[in-house]
Amino acid sequence: MADREKLHDLRQQAHNAGIEGNSKMTEDQLRQALRKVGKGAEPQLAKREAKS
């Protein structure tokens, strides 16, 4: 159950950061995209780069 909560929290953080449509992203992809946004990247660009 803790893993599901952690993933849910990551998805919520991504949503709050402007990364829309993140429901199919893996935990690693979410973390990578959030790091990029944290460094100033555009949210959707960070999402695309994390998924590729």
GIFENJO-V150433 format. One record per residue. OMEGA is omega in whole degrees, 0 to 359 (NA if undefined). NEAR is the number of other C-alpha atoms within 12 Angstrom. D_FIRST is the distance of its C-alpha to the first C-alpha in whole Angstrom. Layout:
# GIFENJO-V150433
((OMEGA;NEAR;D_FIRST) (OMEGA;NEAR;D_FIRST))
This chain:
# GIFENJO-V150433
((182;7;0) (179;8;4) (179;10;5) (179;12;5) (179;12;6) (179;17;9) (178;23;10) (179;21;11) (178;19;12) (179;28;14) (179;30;15) (177;21;17) (180;24;19) (178;33;20) (180;23;21) (179;17;23) (178;28;24) (179;25;26) (183;35;24) (176;24;24) (185;19;23) (186;33;20) (181;20;18) (179;17;19) (177;28;19) (179;22;16) (179;25;15) (179;20;18) (179;26;20) (180;38;19) (181;29;19) (180;27;23) (179;37;24) (177;36;23) (181;24;25) (179;25;28) (178;27;27) (179;19;27) (175;13;31) (180;15;32) (175;21;32) (185;20;32) (183;29;28) (175;24;29) (178;20;31) (179;30;28) (181;34;26) (182;23;28) (180;22;29) (182;26;25) (183;21;25) (NA;13;28))
